[in-house]
Amino acid sequence: MKATGIVRRIDDLGRVVIPKEIRRTMRIREGDPLEIFTNNGEVIFKKYSPIGEMASFATDYAAALAEATKLTVIICDRDRCIAAAGAPKRELIEKAVSSDLEKLCEERKIYIAESATVNALDGNERKICVAAPIIAAGDITGAIALLENEEHTKPTDTDIKLCEVAAKFLGSRTE
């Protein structure tokens, strides 16, 4: 664990304020769910990811979708790539979601690229062809994106529908 040198007191209702610098660094937004653990006298807060809880299922789903579309598929929670298929996983898994993909999700609708120009992940140049937010109980929990590849950069109507259906299905699985 990294020491921050910041000390906070618990108020009379049992609340503690997480400093803005830590929230910004950890990408914790207002309303984000946190898991609380105890370990040897320590209290640990961890960002909760409903998509992350079903990583093995998401990996299988991404593989099936990549095979059907012939595109690279990534499934992300709000912060990082949880599952990928259709490209070397080490290039994609655990990479941070780009601010562009984050903004696309905030719009709460499917994104279809006219020409692939939006990066999906930080530190990776792969561009988004189609992206759809994963919404569970009215909250954006992540995204699914189909990424360009050498032979196939423009999504078909089928690719778009498959991405949309996958996002809705994954959203229903996390409720």
C-alpha positions as CSV (number, residue, x, y, z in Angstrom):
1,M,0.0,0.0,0.0
2,K,1.1,3.5,-0.8
3,A,1.2,6.0,2.1
4,T,-0.4,9.4,1.2
5,G,0.3,11.3,4.4
6,I,-3.4,12.4,4.5
7,V,-5.3,11.9,7.7
8,R,-9.1,12.2,7.9
9,R,-11.4,11.9,10.9
10,I,-14.7,10.0,10.9
11,D,-17.7,12.2,11.6
12,D,-20.5,11.4,14.0
13,L,-22.4,9.6,11.3
14,G,-19.5,7.3,10.6
15,R,-18.5,9.0,7.3
16,V,-15.0,9.7,6.1
17,V,-14.1,12.0,3.2
18,I,-11.8,10.5,0.5
19,P,-9.6,13.4,-0.6
20,K,-10.1,14.9,-4.0
21,E,-6.6,14.0,-5.2
22,I,-7.1,10.4,-4.4
23,R,-10.5,10.3,-6.0
24,R,-9.1,11.9,-9.1
25,T,-6.1,9.5,-9.2
26,M,-8.3,6.4,-8.7
27,R,-11.0,7.7,-11.0
28,I,-13.6,7.5,-8.2
29,R,-16.7,9.6,-9.2
30,E,-19.7,10.6,-7.1
31,G,-22.0,7.7,-6.8
32,D,-19.4,5.0,-7.6
33,P,-19.8,1.8,-5.6
34,L,-17.0,0.9,-3.2
35,E,-16.4,-2.5,-1.6
36,I,-15.1,-2.4,2.0
37,F,-12.8,-5.1,3.3
38,T,-10.9,-5.6,6.5
39,N,-7.5,-7.3,6.7
40,N,-5.4,-7.5,9.8
41,G,-6.8,-4.4,11.4
42,E,-6.9,-2.4,8.2
43,V,-10.0,-1.1,6.4
44,I,-9.6,-1.3,2.7
45,F,-11.8,0.5,0.1
46,K,-11.9,-1.0,-3.4
47,K,-13.8,0.2,-6.4
48,Y,-16.5,-2.2,-7.1
49,S,-16.9,-3.4,-10.7
50,P,-20.0,-5.5,-11.6
51,I,-18.4,-6.2,-15.0
52,G,-15.1,-7.2,-13.3
53,E,-17.1,-9.7,-11.2
54,M,-17.9,-11.6,-14.4
55,A,-14.6,-11.4,-16.1
56,S,-14.5,-15.1,-17.2
57,F,-18.0,-14.9,-18.7
58,A,-17.1,-11.6,-20.4
59,T,-13.9,-13.2,-21.9
60,D,-16.0,-16.0,-23.4
61,Y,-18.6,-13.5,-24.7
62,A,-15.9,-11.3,-26.2
63,A,-14.4,-14.4,-27.9
64,A,-17.7,-15.4,-29.4
65,L,-18.4,-11.9,-30.6
66,A,-14.9,-11.5,-32.1
67,E,-15.4,-14.7,-34.0
68,A,-18.8,-13.6,-35.4
69,T,-17.7,-10.1,-36.4
70,K,-14.0,-10.7,-37.3
71,L,-13.2,-7.6,-35.3
72,T,-11.3,-7.1,-32.0
73,V,-13.7,-6.9,-29.1
74,I,-13.1,-5.3,-25.7
75,I,-15.4,-5.3,-22.7
76,C,-14.6,-2.7,-20.1
77,D,-15.8,-1.5,-16.8
78,R,-15.8,2.3,-16.2
79,D,-12.0,2.3,-15.7
80,R,-10.2,-0.5,-17.5
81,C,-10.4,-3.3,-20.1
82,I,-11.8,-6.5,-18.4
83,A,-11.9,-8.9,-21.4
84,A,-10.6,-8.9,-25.0
85,A,-10.6,-11.1,-28.0
86,G,-9.4,-10.9,-31.6
87,A,-6.0,-9.4,-30.8
88,P,-3.2,-10.2,-28.3
89,K,-4.8,-9.8,-24.9
90,R,-1.7,-8.4,-23.3
91,E,-2.0,-5.3,-25.5
92,L,-5.5,-4.6,-24.2
93,I,-6.3,-6.3,-20.8
94,E,-6.0,-4.0,-17.8
95,K,-5.4,-0.9,-20.0
96,A,-7.3,2.2,-18.8
97,V,-10.4,3.3,-20.7
98,S,-9.7,6.4,-22.8
99,S,-11.4,9.6,-21.9
100,D,-13.0,9.5,-25.4
101,L,-14.6,6.1,-24.7
102,E,-15.7,7.4,-21.3
103,K,-17.4,10.4,-23.0
104,L,-19.1,8.2,-25.5
105,C,-20.5,6.0,-22.7
106,E,-21.8,9.1,-20.9
107,E,-24.0,9.8,-24.0
108,R,-25.8,6.6,-23.2
109,K,-26.2,5.6,-26.9
110,I,-24.4,3.4,-29.4
111,Y,-21.5,5.0,-31.2
112,I,-20.8,4.2,-34.8
113,A,-17.6,5.6,-36.3
114,E,-17.9,7.2,-39.8
115,S,-14.1,6.7,-39.9
116,A,-12.2,5.1,-37.1
117,T,-10.6,8.0,-35.2
118,V,-11.4,7.4,-31.5
119,N,-8.9,5.5,-29.3
120,A,-10.5,2.9,-27.1
121,L,-7.8,2.6,-24.4
122,D,-5.0,4.7,-23.1
123,G,-1.6,3.6,-24.3
124,N,-3.1,1.7,-27.3
125,E,-3.7,3.0,-30.8
126,R,-6.6,0.7,-31.7
127,K,-9.6,2.7,-32.9
128,I,-13.3,2.2,-32.2
129,C,-15.6,1.1,-35.0
130,V,-18.7,0.6,-32.7
131,A,-19.1,1.1,-29.0
132,A,-22.1,0.7,-26.7
133,P,-22.5,1.5,-23.0
134,I,-23.3,-1.3,-20.7
135,I,-26.2,0.0,-18.5
136,A,-27.5,-1.8,-15.4
137,A,-30.2,-0.4,-13.2
138,G,-29.9,2.9,-14.9
139,D,-26.2,3.3,-14.2
140,I,-23.4,3.0,-16.8
141,T,-21.3,0.1,-15.6
142,G,-19.0,-0.2,-18.6
143,A,-18.8,-0.5,-22.4
144,I,-18.3,-3.0,-25.1
145,A,-16.4,-1.9,-28.2
146,L,-15.6,-3.4,-31.6
147,L,-12.2,-2.2,-32.7
148,E,-10.7,-1.8,-36.2
149,N,-8.3,-4.3,-37.6
150,E,-6.3,-4.6,-40.8
151,E,-8.9,-6.2,-43.0
152,H,-12.1,-4.8,-41.5
153,T,-12.5,-1.2,-40.4
154,K,-16.0,-0.3,-41.3
155,P,-18.7,-2.0,-39.2
156,T,-21.6,-3.8,-40.9
157,D,-25.2,-3.4,-39.7
158,T,-24.9,-6.9,-38.2
159,D,-21.8,-5.8,-36.2
160,I,-23.7,-2.8,-34.9
161,K,-26.7,-4.9,-33.8
162,L,-24.4,-7.5,-32.2
163,C,-22.6,-4.8,-30.2
164,E,-25.9,-3.3,-29.1
165,V,-27.4,-6.7,-28.1
166,A,-24.2,-7.6,-26.2
167,A,-24.3,-4.4,-24.2
168,K,-27.9,-4.9,-23.2
169,F,-27.3,-8.5,-22.3
170,L,-24.2,-7.8,-20.2
171,G,-26.2,-5.0,-18.5
172,S,-29.0,-7.4,-17.6
173,R,-26.4,-9.9,-16.2
174,T,-25.0,-7.3,-13.8
175,E,-28.3,-6.2,-12.3
